[in-house]
Amino acid sequence: MRSLLFELLKAIFTSKAFLRTVAAVLSLLTLFLLSFVTYAFYIEAEYKDLILNLKNHNPTTTSLIEERKSNSGLNKNEKLEWLAFSEIPPLMISAVITGEDPNFFSHKGFNFKAIRNALMDNINDGSFSKGGSTISQQLAKNLFLSTEKTLERKAVETFITISLEKNLSKERILELYLNVVEFGPSTFGVKKASKTFFNKAVSDLNTEEIIRLITVLPKPSSVHPTQDDEWLLTRATFILERLNRQGVITKQDYCRTYRSLHNIDL
């Protein structure tokens, strides 16, 4: 019986039809791999000079800003206001990493666990609304791409992210991100956001104000930093508690900020 089964399998695996099928599959896989590599080189070549220029030059606009100018009446003369990395409060750096990308300094541009979770959520929801994006991926999209949610745009974003991580330091990526990211309607970059929402320089923001600004980053069009929206308070409290556990803020600052955030009077 065993011998008969062996002969049957041998006949199947050595048949011309089976070998032709294997050859066809291998050819398709090779073609796909070559196409993928070619596309990756094409994208890298297209954006290489733009990304290298970011090492020493600050952008004056982004694809997202230009899209907002076309679609939402943003001032046509809108320009970014810049802060050097050394001018950004360390607490803001810690807060944005805690809120947006906890593994920022250890990954190479992608958080595969977050991507997997987002993919499962998209499958369950039947949508393409969640991306599990890191700070580097968000920067790639904001600088160079549209907000259109397509697989092609996501693929291009992936290649740009790889190039950003390869050519720029983590500190420079953070500096770029905080200076170009959207904090609200017609409000791009933390310098303008600080003036717009709190009428302060970034260096004068207190703990609650910093956390409120960082909290709105996932929903800049629908959540206002100064309003006591339930979603904002929940997320702001989460970030505040994480910063406290990490030892970034003192217990006294934590308690004071928590009470202020939730309007608790002693």
C-alpha atoms as one frame of an Amber mdcrd trajectory, in Angstrom:
protein
   0.000   0.000   0.000   2.803   2.369   0.947   4.657   1.492  -2.233   1.540
   2.156  -4.303   1.055   5.547  -2.662   4.704   6.414  -3.300   4.393   5.511
  -6.969   1.225   7.583  -7.263   2.861  10.647  -5.716   5.929  10.148  -7.878
   3.750  10.044 -10.973   1.970  13.257  -9.955   5.091  15.230  -9.049   6.995
  14.180 -12.156   4.136  14.663 -14.576   4.552  17.327 -17.253   1.344  19.061
 -16.160   2.563  19.412 -12.581   5.995  20.613 -13.644   4.416  23.160 -16.004
   2.241  24.426 -13.142   5.247  24.767 -10.839   7.184  26.570 -13.559   4.277
  28.951 -14.163   3.923  29.747 -10.447   7.661  30.342 -10.087   7.617  32.578
 -13.154   4.764  34.638 -11.731   6.509  34.947  -8.373   9.727  36.020 -10.089
   7.851  38.559 -12.191   6.105  39.920  -9.097   9.395  40.194  -7.207  11.113
  41.950 -10.113   8.181  44.347 -10.472   8.242  45.084  -6.743  11.985  45.777
  -6.729  11.735  47.933  -9.862   8.871  49.929  -8.356  10.821  50.399  -5.113
  13.851  51.728  -7.005  11.582  54.027  -9.029   9.979  55.516  -5.907  13.332
  55.899  -4.165  14.799  57.688  -7.191  11.757  59.971  -7.464  11.927  61.135
  -3.839  15.634  60.729  -3.060  16.705  64.331  -3.690  13.664  65.708  -1.853
  14.441  63.594   1.203  18.177  64.337   1.165  17.307  68.037   0.984  15.424
  67.648   4.275  18.694  66.989   6.100  19.598  70.660   6.120  16.578  72.515
   4.749  13.154  73.036   6.272  10.144  72.673   3.965   7.941  75.747   3.538
   4.870  73.710   2.645   3.672  70.102   2.371   1.371  68.050   0.184  -1.230
  68.099   2.960  -1.120  71.901   3.220  -1.492  72.250  -0.548  -4.413  69.818
  -0.485  -6.068  71.831   2.282  -5.588  75.023   0.262  -7.469  73.443  -2.631
 -10.236  71.728  -0.679 -10.924  73.664   2.502 -10.166  77.297   1.837  -6.828
  77.393   3.659  -4.997  80.686   3.139  -3.147  80.471  -0.177  -0.112  82.140
   1.418   0.044  79.671   4.326   3.659  78.945   5.268   5.120  76.796   8.003
   6.572  78.430  11.115   9.626  76.548  12.321  11.138  75.439  15.609  14.509
  73.688  15.794  14.585  70.385  17.653  16.452  72.066  20.523  13.586  74.577
  20.887  10.920  71.908  21.323  10.270  71.120  25.009  11.451  67.619  25.999
   8.009  66.994  27.513   6.419  67.558  24.110   8.830  65.068  22.543   7.957
  62.501  25.214   4.236  63.206  24.859   4.143  62.799  21.081   6.104  59.546
  21.243   3.834  58.255  24.019   0.676  59.233  22.172   1.587  58.460  18.580
   4.460  55.993  18.441   5.780  54.448  21.706   8.427  52.377  19.876   9.667
  55.278  17.731  13.311  55.103  18.791  13.540  51.306  18.463  11.808  50.589
  15.143  12.993  51.243  11.585   9.888  53.087  10.482   7.189  50.472  10.987
   5.322  49.005  13.941   4.262  45.635  12.559   2.126  44.760  15.572   0.139
  47.992  15.133  -0.144  47.358  11.383  -1.447  43.838  12.034  -4.004  45.098
  14.548  -5.132  47.847  12.170  -5.441  45.312   9.349  -7.650  43.079  11.480
  -9.805  46.073  12.449 -10.153  47.032   8.784 -11.181  43.491   7.874 -13.731
  43.403  10.682 -15.073  46.858   9.798 -14.990  46.258   6.053 -13.101  49.515
   5.583  -9.628  50.894   4.919  -9.737  53.586   7.584  -7.024  52.467  10.025
  -3.351  52.259   9.213  -1.321  51.693  12.376   1.034  54.406  11.144   4.236
  55.383  12.925   5.477  58.965  13.171   7.771  58.292  10.206   4.876  57.001
   8.093   2.721  59.976   9.047   5.557  62.314   8.076   5.955  60.609   4.696
   2.248  61.046   4.000   2.047  64.641   5.224   5.109  65.797   3.303   4.624
  64.127  -0.042   1.286  62.343  -0.498  -2.451  62.884  -0.602  -4.909  61.832
   2.093  -6.530  59.371  -0.317  -6.791  55.938   1.297  -5.604  53.504  -1.383
  -3.242  50.558  -1.431  -1.061  52.296  -4.026  -0.636  55.371  -1.820   0.161
  53.122   1.129   2.818  51.344  -0.940   4.454  54.634  -1.929   4.270  55.778
   1.701   6.115  52.603   2.699   9.027  53.248   0.329   9.263  56.919   1.354
   9.264  55.900   5.022  12.175  53.535   4.420  14.103  56.357   2.750  13.319
  58.822   5.551  14.567  56.373   8.164  17.669  55.594   6.122  18.676  59.199
   5.451  17.490  61.205   8.470  18.146  60.947  12.190  15.308  60.155  14.570
  15.634  63.648  16.039  15.309  65.252  12.610  12.235  63.130  11.830  10.630
  64.306  15.080  11.529  67.924  14.344  10.011  67.713  10.870   6.914  65.946
  12.142   6.090  68.440  14.888   6.647  71.366  12.528   4.405  70.116   9.704
   1.700  68.028  11.385  -1.891  69.282  11.431  -3.268  70.354  14.832  -6.554
  71.779  13.587  -8.194  73.693  10.727  -5.596  76.012   9.142  -3.169  75.110
  11.931   0.030  73.317  10.954   3.081  72.904  13.158   3.389  73.155  16.906
   4.588  76.778  16.867   1.421  78.026  15.192  -0.777  75.647  17.201   0.609
  77.015  20.456  -0.188  80.585  19.417  -3.567  79.720  17.902  -5.005  77.685
  20.763  -3.208  79.052  23.842  -1.722  82.391  22.724   1.672  81.269  23.992
   5.130  80.438  22.760   5.783  76.696  22.775   8.381  77.145  25.520   5.700
  78.649  27.791   3.165  75.814  27.492   2.350  73.931  30.669   1.921  70.167
  30.946  -1.823  70.168  30.316  -1.519  72.396  27.245   1.191  70.205  25.738
  -0.865  67.071  26.313  -4.005  68.663  24.874  -2.139  69.583  21.680  -0.645
  66.117  21.258  -3.968  64.447  22.036  -5.745  65.926  18.992  -3.209  64.653
  16.423  -5.299  61.628  15.337  -8.393  63.851  14.866  -7.276  67.424  14.084
 -10.367  68.203  12.024 -12.945  67.157  14.591 -11.396  67.629  18.058 -10.366
  71.038  19.459  -7.484  71.144  21.981  -9.222  73.553  24.353 -12.600  71.829
  24.471 -13.490  69.195  27.062 -14.569  66.603  24.537 -15.036  63.134  26.067
 -12.707  61.537  23.527 -10.045  64.185  24.164 -10.237  63.830  27.948  -9.984
  60.034  27.765  -6.983  60.096  25.456  -5.297  63.001  27.278  -5.652  61.136
  30.579  -4.104  58.041  29.002  -1.075  60.046  27.794  -0.771  61.833  31.147
  -0.797  58.551  33.079   1.796  57.018  30.751   4.098  60.022  31.226   3.690
  59.715  34.989   4.520  55.985  34.969   7.564  56.650  32.798   8.835  59.232
  35.289   8.743  61.990  32.668   6.649  64.197  34.958   6.581  64.409  38.740
   3.755  63.030  40.850   2.898  66.598  41.853   2.685  67.718  38.214   0.591
  64.660  37.396  -1.936  65.361  40.162  -2.136  69.063  39.349  -2.605  68.403
  35.626  -5.167  65.645  36.215  -7.276  67.921  38.412  -7.084  70.763  35.907
  -7.883  68.481  32.983 -11.005  67.155  34.692 -11.982  70.444  36.390 -11.619
  68.989  39.882 -11.507  71.604  42.637  -9.967  70.792  46.005
